[in-house]
Amino acid sequence: MEMHEELVEFERNQVWKMVPKPKVHNVIGTRWVYKNKLDESGVVICNKARLVVKGNGQLERVDYDETYAPVARMEAVRIFIAYVAHKNIKVHQMVVKSAFLNGELK
């Protein structure tokens, strides 16, 4: 069921389109990653499935020139929490089912 939801999100967000394989590029495979989300007592509350790219199939300077991972640094999180506490702002956590960067790649 989770795999189906992931593929539906891909289609809804127009994540990819089928194109002919260029002769000068490698085909990079994918695989499914499964994870169980647990509550505080260790009981499974939901299952997750994500389709990910097998990055180890890429060759530097052939398939990519640089890498980037949008991850918050701990210092930024601490500054955010300090600001929220100082201004007495309520902060809510939310789960994003799918987030995509739909920039055109060359």
GUSEMI-580087 format. One record per residue (C-alpha): residue in one letter; z, y, x. Coordinates in steps of 0.001 Angstrom, whole numbers, padded with zeros to 6 digits, always signed. Layout:
<atoms>
aZYX ...
</atoms>
This chain:
<atoms>
m+000000+000000+000000 e+000896+002442+002788 m-002388+001741+004580 h-004265+002558+001382 e-002355+005859+001001 e-003185+006811+004597 l-006899+006142+004056 v-006862+008102+000773 e-005361+011080+002647 f-008086+010790+005298 e-010745+010922+002594 r-009041+013774+000698 n-008723+015877+003874 q-012247+014983+005056 v-010835+013858+008403 w-013989+012180+009661 k-017623+011560+008948 m-019892+008796+010169 v-022302+009870+012910 p-024578+007959+015283 k-022968+007049+018619 p-024149+009246+021475 k-025278+007202+024479 v-023134+009181+026936 h-019764+008700+025144 n-017379+005784+024772 v-016292+004442+021394 i-012524+004766+021178 g-010787+002185+019018 t-007974+002594+016528 r-005030+000514+015439 w-002418+000536+012688 v+001192+001389+013587 y+003849+000244+011118 k+007383+001622+010888 n+010333+001149+008536 k+012308+004268+007634 l+016046+003518+007392 d+018934+005324+005718 e+022316+005962+007391 s+023536+002427+006687 g+020405+000781+008112 v+018786-000157+004796 v+014987+000163+004640 i+014133+003020+002268 c+010368+003132+002833 n+007589+001706+004958 k+005092+003799+006897 a+001635+002991+008189 r-000359+005279+010481 l-003856+004834+011861 v-003813+005982+015489 v-006363+006219+018275 k-006037+003905+021248 g-005799+006631+023853 n-005849+004148+026724 g-009546+003560+025983 q-010419+007111+026999 l-011649+008124+030418 e-010556+011443+031902 r-013440+013908+032434 v-015697+011646+030322 d-013950+011644+026932 y-011604+014597+027473 d-010808+017417+029894 e-007330+018415+028723 t-004570+017172+026438 y-002193+018991+024126 a+000694+017771+021969 p+002206+020240+019474 v+005880+019383+019999 a+008781+021794+019600 r+010866+022262+022737 m+014614+021807+022344 e+015196+025420+023421 a+013057+026645+020515 v+014993+024459+018075 r+018317+025826+019385 i+017116+029437+019044 f+015949+028723+015488 i+019309+027176+014523 a+021237+030054+016113 y+019116+032613+014227 v+019568+030748+010933 a+023337+030582+011458 h+023504+034279+012408 k+021528+035396+009332 n+023254+032841+007034 i+019874+031431+005895 k+019536+028109+004087 v+017219+025627+005801 h+015659+022673+004012 q+014049+019606+005516 m+010822+018213+004071 v+008573+015266+004709 v+004879+015945+005230 k+002851+012870+004336 s-000203+013972+006284 a-000933+016974+008448 f-004302+017398+010118 l-005870+019862+012450 n-009412+020033+011137 g-010953+021998+013961 e-014508+021197+014949 l-014614+019166+018144 k-017584+019293+020509 
</atoms>
